[in-house]
Amino acid sequence: MNYIKIGNVSIAQTAALAPMAGSADYAFRTIAKEFGACYCVGEMASAKGLCYSDRKTAELLTVTDGERPMAVQLFGAEPDFMARAVKIAEEYKPDIIDINAGCPMPKITGGGAGSALMKTPALFGELVKSAVQSASVPVTVKIRAGWSADSINAVEIAKIAEENGAAAVAVHGRTREQLYSGKADRGIIKAVKQAVKIPVIGNGDVSSAEDCAEMYEQTGCDLVMIGRGSYGRPWLFGQIADYLNGRQPRREPDLDEKLSIMRKYIALLVKDKGEFIGMKEARRQAAWYIKGINNAAALRNKFSGINTFADLEEIIREITRNAD
């Protein structure tokens, strides 16, 4: 097993779970880690919200021992708030603090944060500098290829991050304009890797062990990060670890195993967030676990209406009966 160092944090060089707002919560991270994710980054939290003692924002920063090594992620566009938020975030004992400069969503970019920071390199540098000076743990950044096809500047932004003390940079190979469409450009990730000395994390379009190996080979990146490719497939992290370490990748779970994993994941959601919110959030993720099975479309419709854990268990029994 090979390892990389981000600051003083050692991370196995396999596959990490990307920060995904509304998805990579405690339950998702716990299951991903159990199946072999080498590193996790939590859902992004507002630096300003944290400074104003927003309870919901603070909940996004909880770190459990089972999730380590783990980073918490902050977003914002004001260096003073970012510096203060870093101090507050450190009370939750993260291993790393990550700054989001990659989120493409309008509610984030509209305030100058997320991938909008790639349009304001000087401000981005000040934000990174303020976080690094305030932190006692490594500070990393997550960026995109650029704002649009006409402004590909990931190399410039990564250099600014390095110059201001960032310990690593994660690069999603799409522009903000692309959102999650089209293909991630691995050439951009390779260019960033060649331009900086700090570790570079590659992200985008990895949904198999072979994809992960190709990302390492084609870009020279130090670590691979997986987001949507892990939806309904947490065992992917273990398959990748097997493949990269010269072992026969563990088999794809059968239907009963997938349903059992899904049930465990949703039980964690309910335990963490309560049944009302947990089941509401489970609807979309539950559908991923039955992708490709017979009658999947009709089952997705049923999952869209689950309100209680008992509803979920009834659908699982139905799937099992029909599969026999």
C-alpha positions as CSV (number, residue, x, y, z in Angstrom):
1,M,0.0,0.0,0.0
2,N,1.4,3.4,-1.0
3,Y,0.7,6.5,1.0
4,I,0.8,10.3,0.4
5,K,1.2,13.0,2.9
6,I,-1.0,16.1,3.0
7,G,0.8,18.2,5.6
8,N,1.3,15.7,8.5
9,V,-1.7,13.5,7.4
10,S,-0.9,10.1,5.8
11,I,-3.5,8.9,3.3
12,A,-3.5,5.6,1.4
13,Q,-3.1,6.1,-2.3
14,T,-6.3,4.5,-3.4
15,A,-9.6,6.4,-3.7
16,A,-11.2,9.1,-1.5
17,L,-14.8,10.3,-1.2
18,A,-15.4,13.7,-2.7
19,P,-17.3,16.4,-0.8
20,M,-20.9,16.4,-2.2
21,A,-23.5,18.8,-0.8
22,G,-26.6,16.9,0.1
23,S,-25.0,13.5,-0.3
24,A,-21.7,13.1,1.5
25,D,-23.2,13.3,4.9
26,Y,-22.3,11.2,8.0
27,A,-24.2,8.2,6.8
28,F,-22.7,8.2,3.3
29,R,-19.2,8.8,4.6
30,T,-19.5,6.0,7.2
31,I,-20.5,3.4,4.6
32,A,-17.9,4.6,2.2
33,K,-15.2,4.3,4.8
34,E,-16.4,0.8,5.8
35,F,-16.0,-0.2,2.2
36,G,-12.5,1.2,1.8
37,A,-12.6,4.9,1.1
38,C,-9.1,6.1,2.1
39,Y,-10.2,9.7,3.0
40,C,-13.4,11.7,3.2
41,V,-14.3,15.3,2.8
42,G,-17.5,16.5,4.5
43,E,-20.3,18.6,3.0
44,M,-19.4,22.2,2.5
45,A,-20.3,24.6,5.3
46,S,-20.7,28.4,5.1
47,A,-17.8,30.3,6.7
48,K,-20.1,33.2,7.4
49,G,-22.9,31.0,8.8
50,L,-20.4,29.4,11.1
51,C,-19.3,32.7,12.4
52,Y,-22.9,33.6,13.1
53,S,-23.4,30.4,15.1
54,D,-25.8,28.8,12.6
55,R,-26.6,25.5,14.2
56,K,-27.3,23.7,10.8
57,T,-23.9,24.9,9.5
58,A,-22.1,23.6,12.6
59,E,-23.8,20.2,12.2
60,L,-21.9,19.7,8.9
61,L,-18.6,19.8,10.7
62,T,-19.0,16.8,13.0
63,V,-16.1,14.4,12.6
64,T,-16.2,10.8,14.1
65,D,-13.2,8.6,14.5
66,G,-14.6,6.1,12.0
67,E,-14.4,8.7,9.3
68,R,-10.7,9.6,9.7
69,P,-8.7,10.8,8.0
70,M,-11.3,13.4,7.2
71,A,-11.5,17.0,6.1
72,V,-14.3,19.5,6.8
73,Q,-15.0,21.9,3.9
74,L,-15.8,25.6,4.1
75,F,-17.0,28.0,1.5
76,G,-17.1,31.8,1.4
77,A,-15.7,34.8,-0.3
78,E,-14.5,37.0,2.7
79,P,-11.0,36.3,4.1
80,D,-11.9,37.7,7.6
81,F,-14.9,35.4,7.9
82,M,-12.8,32.5,6.6
83,A,-10.1,33.0,9.2
84,R,-12.6,33.1,12.0
85,A,-14.5,30.1,10.6
86,V,-11.3,28.0,10.5
87,K,-10.8,28.5,14.2
88,I,-14.4,27.4,14.9
89,A,-14.1,24.4,12.5
90,E,-11.0,23.3,14.3
91,E,-13.0,22.8,17.5
92,Y,-14.5,19.7,15.7
93,K,-11.0,18.2,15.4
94,P,-10.8,17.7,11.6
95,D,-7.6,16.3,10.2
96,I,-7.7,18.8,7.3
97,I,-9.7,21.9,6.4
98,D,-10.7,22.2,2.7
99,I,-11.7,25.4,1.0
100,N,-14.4,25.1,-1.7
101,A,-13.5,26.9,-4.9
102,G,-15.3,24.4,-7.2
103,C,-19.0,24.3,-6.4
104,P,-20.9,25.4,-9.5
105,M,-24.3,26.0,-8.0
106,P,-25.7,29.5,-8.4
107,K,-26.7,29.9,-4.8
108,I,-23.0,29.5,-3.9
109,T,-21.4,31.3,-6.9
110,G,-23.9,34.1,-6.7
111,G,-22.1,35.3,-3.5
112,G,-18.7,35.1,-5.1
113,A,-17.8,31.7,-3.4
114,G,-17.3,28.3,-4.9
115,S,-16.1,28.2,-8.5
116,A,-16.8,32.0,-8.8
117,L,-13.5,32.4,-6.9
118,M,-11.7,31.2,-10.0
119,K,-12.8,34.5,-11.6
120,T,-11.1,36.5,-8.8
121,P,-7.6,35.0,-8.3
122,A,-6.4,37.7,-6.0
123,L,-9.3,37.3,-3.7
124,F,-8.9,33.5,-3.8
125,G,-5.2,34.0,-2.8
126,E,-6.2,36.1,0.2
127,L,-8.9,33.6,1.2
128,V,-6.3,30.7,1.2
129,K,-3.7,32.8,3.0
130,S,-6.2,33.8,5.8
131,A,-7.2,30.2,6.3
132,V,-3.7,28.9,6.4
133,Q,-2.6,31.6,8.9
134,S,-5.5,30.8,11.1
135,A,-5.3,27.0,10.9
136,S,-3.2,24.5,12.9
137,V,-4.1,21.6,10.5
138,P,-3.3,21.4,6.8
139,V,-5.5,23.6,4.5
140,T,-6.4,22.3,1.1
141,V,-8.5,23.7,-1.8
142,K,-10.9,22.1,-4.3
143,I,-11.1,23.8,-7.7
144,R,-12.4,23.3,-11.2
145,A,-10.8,23.5,-14.6
146,G,-12.0,27.1,-14.8
147,W,-15.2,29.1,-15.0
148,S,-15.8,28.4,-18.7
149,A,-14.1,27.0,-21.8
150,D,-12.8,30.6,-22.4
151,S,-11.2,30.9,-19.0
152,I,-9.4,27.7,-18.2
153,N,-7.1,28.8,-15.3
154,A,-6.8,25.8,-13.0
155,V,-3.0,26.0,-13.3
156,E,-2.9,29.6,-12.3
157,I,-5.3,29.1,-9.4
158,A,-3.4,26.0,-8.1
159,K,-0.1,28.0,-8.1
160,I,-1.8,30.8,-6.1
161,A,-3.1,28.2,-3.7
162,E,0.4,26.7,-3.3
163,E,2.1,30.2,-2.9
164,N,-0.4,31.0,-0.1
165,G,0.3,27.9,1.9
166,A,-2.2,25.3,0.7
167,A,-1.1,21.7,1.5
168,A,-2.8,20.1,-1.5
169,V,-5.2,21.0,-4.4
170,A,-8.1,18.8,-5.7
171,V,-9.0,19.5,-9.3
172,H,-12.4,18.6,-10.9
173,G,-11.7,18.4,-14.6
174,R,-14.8,20.3,-15.7
175,T,-15.5,24.0,-15.9
176,R,-18.2,25.7,-13.9
177,E,-20.1,26.2,-17.2
178,Q,-20.2,22.4,-17.7
179,L,-21.7,21.7,-14.3
180,Y,-21.7,17.9,-14.4
181,S,-22.2,17.4,-18.1
182,G,-19.7,16.4,-20.8
183,K,-16.4,14.8,-19.9
184,A,-13.9,15.8,-17.3
185,D,-10.6,16.9,-18.9
186,R,-7.8,14.9,-17.4
187,G,-5.3,17.0,-19.3
188,I,-6.1,19.9,-17.0
189,I,-5.4,17.7,-13.9
190,K,-2.1,16.6,-15.5
191,A,-1.1,20.3,-16.2
192,V,-1.8,21.2,-12.6
193,K,0.3,18.3,-11.3
194,Q,3.2,19.4,-13.5
195,A,2.9,23.0,-12.3
196,V,2.9,22.6,-8.5
197,K,4.9,20.7,-5.9
198,I,2.1,20.1,-3.4
199,P,-0.1,16.9,-3.8
200,V,-2.7,17.0,-6.5
201,I,-6.0,15.1,-6.2
202,G,-7.8,14.2,-9.5
203,N,-11.6,14.2,-9.6
204,G,-14.2,13.5,-12.3
205,D,-15.6,10.6,-14.2
206,V,-14.2,7.8,-12.1
207,S,-16.8,4.9,-11.8
208,S,-14.6,1.8,-11.9
209,A,-11.3,0.4,-10.7
210,E,-10.0,0.8,-14.2
211,D,-11.1,4.4,-14.4
212,C,-9.2,5.1,-11.2
213,A,-6.0,3.4,-12.4
214,E,-6.3,5.4,-15.6
215,M,-6.7,8.7,-13.7
216,Y,-3.5,8.0,-11.8
217,E,-1.6,6.9,-15.0
218,Q,-2.9,9.7,-17.3
219,T,-2.5,12.6,-14.9
220,G,0.3,11.6,-12.5
221,C,-2.0,12.8,-9.7
222,D,-1.2,11.8,-6.1
223,L,-4.8,10.8,-5.1
224,V,-8.1,10.1,-6.9
225,M,-11.4,11.4,-5.5
226,I,-14.7,9.9,-6.4
227,G,-18.1,11.6,-6.1
228,R,-21.1,10.6,-8.2
229,G,-19.5,7.3,-9.3
230,S,-20.0,6.0,-5.7
231,Y,-23.8,6.7,-5.6
232,G,-25.4,3.4,-4.6
233,R,-22.0,1.7,-4.9
234,P,-19.8,2.2,-1.8
235,W,-18.1,-1.1,-2.5
236,L,-16.3,0.6,-5.4
237,F,-13.7,2.0,-2.9
238,G,-12.8,-1.6,-1.9
239,Q,-12.7,-2.8,-5.5
240,I,-10.3,0.1,-6.3
241,A,-8.0,-0.7,-3.3
242,D,-7.9,-4.3,-4.4
243,Y,-7.1,-3.5,-8.0
244,L,-4.4,-0.9,-7.3
245,N,-2.7,-3.3,-4.8
246,G,-2.5,-6.1,-7.3
247,R,-5.4,-8.2,-5.9
248,Q,-8.4,-9.6,-7.7
249,P,-11.0,-6.9,-7.1
250,R,-13.8,-8.1,-4.8
251,R,-16.9,-9.1,-6.7
252,E,-20.0,-6.9,-7.2
253,P,-22.5,-7.6,-4.4
254,D,-25.6,-9.6,-5.4
255,L,-29.0,-8.1,-5.0
256,D,-29.6,-9.3,-1.4
257,E,-26.2,-7.8,-0.4
258,K,-27.0,-4.5,-2.1
259,L,-30.3,-4.3,-0.3
260,S,-28.7,-5.0,3.0
261,I,-26.1,-2.3,2.4
262,M,-28.8,0.2,1.4
263,R,-30.8,-0.7,4.5
264,K,-27.8,-0.1,6.7
265,Y,-27.0,3.2,5.0
266,I,-30.6,4.5,5.4
267,A,-30.7,3.3,9.0
268,L,-27.7,5.5,9.7
269,L,-29.4,8.4,8.0
270,V,-32.4,8.0,10.2
271,K,-30.3,7.7,13.3
272,D,-28.4,10.8,12.5
273,K,-31.2,13.0,11.2
274,G,-34.4,11.5,12.5
275,E,-37.0,9.6,10.4
276,F,-38.7,12.5,8.8
277,I,-35.6,14.1,7.3
278,G,-33.6,10.9,7.0
279,M,-36.3,9.2,4.9
280,K,-36.8,12.3,2.7
281,E,-33.1,12.3,1.9
282,A,-33.0,8.6,1.4
283,R,-35.4,8.6,-1.5
284,R,-32.8,9.6,-4.2
285,Q,-30.0,7.5,-2.8
286,A,-32.1,4.4,-2.4
287,A,-32.9,4.5,-6.1
288,W,-29.3,4.2,-7.0
289,Y,-28.9,0.9,-5.2
290,I,-31.5,-0.8,-7.4
291,K,-30.1,0.6,-10.7
292,G,-30.1,-2.0,-13.4
293,I,-32.4,-4.6,-11.7
294,N,-35.7,-5.7,-13.2
295,N,-38.5,-3.3,-12.8
296,A,-36.1,-0.6,-11.6
297,A,-38.2,2.3,-13.0
298,A,-41.3,1.3,-11.1
299,L,-39.3,0.7,-7.9
300,R,-37.8,4.2,-8.2
301,N,-41.3,5.6,-8.2
302,K,-42.0,3.7,-5.0
303,F,-38.8,4.9,-3.4
304,S,-39.8,8.5,-4.2
305,G,-42.7,8.1,-1.8
306,I,-41.1,6.5,1.2
307,N,-41.8,8.4,4.5
308,T,-40.9,5.8,7.1
309,F,-38.3,3.2,7.6
310,A,-41.2,0.6,7.6
311,D,-42.0,1.8,4.0
312,L,-38.4,1.1,3.0
313,E,-38.5,-2.4,4.5
314,E,-41.8,-3.2,2.7
315,I,-40.2,-2.3,-0.6
316,I,-37.1,-4.4,0.2
317,R,-39.4,-7.4,1.0
318,E,-41.2,-6.9,-2.3
319,I,-38.0,-6.8,-4.3
320,T,-36.8,-9.9,-2.5
321,R,-40.1,-11.8,-3.2
322,N,-40.0,-10.9,-6.9
323,A,-36.4,-11.9,-7.2
324,D,-37.1,-15.4,-5.8
